Amino acid sequence: MADVDPWDEWDDVLGGLDPDTDAHLYEVAIDREMTLEIGLAARCHVGLDQVLHLTAATLTGTTMSPGASTSTLITRIERAITDRPLLGPSTNAKAREALSAARLANQHRNRVLHDQWMAVFDDDGPRLERIKTDVPGQNISPTRETLRSIASVSEELSAVYYRIFGIFFFAKLSEGLSPSEVESECETALSLISGVHES
């Protein structure tokens, strides 16, 4: 972190402010940008939960409580594909990888949304600090973070959204197909599950 100019990451945010007359607004601008990124992570997470609900309902034929946690939804889908495996030689393995990625993205989202963040501007320049975590027994010293560390969580949540959507899409498309038809008829769904669209 010492080799990185702390101003570079904040150029777009602070570039329009005049250091002579607007320096008192720097921390406000940093805080606003941080808050926008945390809000985007929250919105992306809502999308993930919606597609998990849809997928669980499609695979099991029953809806889960609207308040079901992300972890509970993922577990329910994992159980559903164990009880009734998806067609194709490696579809279940790919679906499990997508579900594991969703579980990890949810953990990262929890840290962004539930830890305490602070925008700072001082002699060391602009930055974010993670000043408290809600994980029991894990009191941390203020940790310098980048805006990118928060923004990457939204990207991760969006990527797993499409992978879970691929499971839903596959379940719908593969209904009534023979195992030999699955590969050609469900190619797009399989690509989504694998995360191929991300590249």
Residue pairs with C-beta under 8 A, 6 or more apart in sequence:
1 144
5 125
6 124
6 125
6 126
6 127
7 14
7 125
7 126
9 126
9 146
9 147
9 148
10 30
10 33
10 126
10 147
13 29
13 30
13 32
13 33
13 126
14 26
14 29
14 30
14 126
17 23
17 25
17 26
17 29
26 121
26 126
27 119
27 120
27 121
28 119
30 119
30 120
30 121
30 126
30 127
30 128
31 119
33 147
34 117
34 119
34 128
34 147
34 150
37 147
37 150
37 151
37 154
38 112
38 113
38 117
38 150
40 151
40 154
41 109
41 112
41 113
41 150
41 153
41 154
41 157
42 113
44 109
44 153
44 154
44 157
44 158
44 161
45 70
45 106
45 109
45 113
45 157
47 157
47 158
47 161
48 70
48 102
48 105
48 106
48 157
48 160
48 161
48 164
49 70
49 73
51 161
51 164
51 165
51 168
52 70
52 73
52 74
52 77
52 102
52 164
53 63
53 64
53 66
53 68
53 73
54 168
55 77
55 164
55 165
55 167
55 168
55 171
56 63
56 64
56 73
56 76
56 77
56 80
57 63
57 64
58 168
58 171
58 172
59 77
59 80
59 81
59 84
59 167
59 171
60 76
60 80
64 72
64 73
64 76
68 76
70 102
70 103
70 106
71 103
71 106
74 99
74 102
74 103
74 106
77 95
77 99
77 164
77 167
78 96
78 99
81 92
81 95
81 96
81 167
85 91
85 92
86 92
86 95
86 167
86 170
86 171
86 174
87 174
87 177
87 179
87 182
87 186
88 174
88 179
88 182
88 183
88 186
88 190
91 170
91 182
91 190
91 193
94 190
94 193
94 194
95 167
95 170
95 193
97 194
98 160
98 163
98 164
98 166
98 167
98 193
98 194
98 195
99 164
99 167
101 159
101 160
101 163
101 195
102 160
102 163
102 164
104 156
105 153
105 156
105 157
105 159
105 160
108 153
108 156
109 153
109 157
111 133
112 150
112 153
114 133
114 134
115 130
115 132
115 133
115 134
116 130
116 131
116 132
116 133
117 128
117 129
117 130
117 131
117 145
117 150
118 128
118 129
118 131
118 142
119 126
119 128
120 126
120 127
120 128
120 129
121 127
127 144
127 145
127 146
128 144
128 145
128 146
128 147
128 149
128 150
129 142
129 143
129 144
129 145
130 140
130 142
130 143
130 145
131 140
131 142
131 143
132 139
132 140
133 139
133 140
159 195
159 198
162 192
162 195
162 197
162 198
163 192
163 193
163 194
163 195
165 192
166 189
166 190
166 191
166 192
166 193
166 194
167 189
167 193
169 186
169 188
169 189
169 192
170 186
170 189
170 190
170 192
170 193
173 185
173 186
173 189
174 182
174 185
174 186
174 189
177 185
177 186
183 190
191 197
